[in-house]
Amino acid sequence: MTSLDNVTPGKTCIIQEIKGEGAVRTRMMDMGLIKGAEIKVIRIAPLGDPVEFEVKGYNLSLRKKEAHLVMVQELHDAT
């Protein structure tokens, strides 16, 4: 398991846990970041922040400090 800010573009993961408390955690869950959801890293901005993700059919940008609160399990491509 790793945090979402450590996943490279093009990789798909399954959300395992949302860390943080209060309004930050609630806001992330309202955006569709819930346990078991599939999330794909689309791209990282040229200066490294924010990072764009695809979750539940829409694109979402998060700052790295926010992405660090999302614990994920990377899916391995079948070859």
Summary of the structure (lengths in Angstrom):
residues: 79
radius of gyration: 11.6
end to end distance: 21.6
largest distance: 41.3
contacts: 213
relative contact order: 0.33
helix: 20%
strand: 39%
